[in-house]
Amino acid sequence: MGGYAAYIWPAYAVAAVVLAGLLVATLKTLRASEATLKALEGSRGPRRRNRKDGARREAAGHEAAAGVSEG
């Protein structure tokens, strides 16, 4: 390494420590976010229907009540 090994190897070590720290921090944040999401989903109650689905079902119900046939 041309006499620069005393600088290069510590630089690699510092980079490895920083990358490992970033990995640990990211995994902790991911787990916390997943736990928050799970808690929010659990406290939400039943899911609401999509507005478009509800409108289609309503229209189909009105057509059936009015005697309109498909075809």
N, C-alpha and C positions, 0 to 999 in steps of 0.2 A: 504494500500500500504506500510505498514510497515515503515512509516515515510519518505518515498521517494517521496511522491506526489508532493512536491515542485520542484522536478527535472523531474518527469515523465510527468506531464501535460504540462509544457513549451516545453518539447521535442516533444510531440504530436502536439502542436500548431506550432512549428517551421517546423515540417515535413509537416503539412497541408498547411502552407503558401508556402513552397518550391514547393509542388506538384501543388498548384493552379497557382503559377508563371510559372511553366513549361507548364501547360496546356494553359495558356494565350499566352506564347511565341510560342508554337507549332501552335496554331490556327492562330496567326498573320503571321507566316511563311507560313503556308498552303495557306492562302488567298493571300498573295503576290505571291507565286509560281503559283497559279491558274490564277491570273491576268496576270502574265508574259506569261504563256502558252497560254492563250486566245489571247493576243496581238501578240504573235509569229505566232499562227495559222492563225490569221486574215491577217497578212502581207505576208503570204507565197504564195498566189495565188492558182491556181488550182493544185490539187494533181497529182503527176506523177504516171504513171502505174507501176506496179511491172514488173521487167525485165522478169521474167518467163511468166507472162501473155502476155506481149508484144511479146515474142518469140513464144508463142503458137498461138497467133492471126496471127502473120506474117506467120508462117508455114501453118496455115489453109488457109490463103489467097493465098499462093503459090500453095497449093494442089488444091484449087478450080480453080485457073487460069490454072493449068496444066491439068485439067480434071480428077484428081484422085478422085475416089469415096471411101467412107468409107464402110466397110462391110466385 
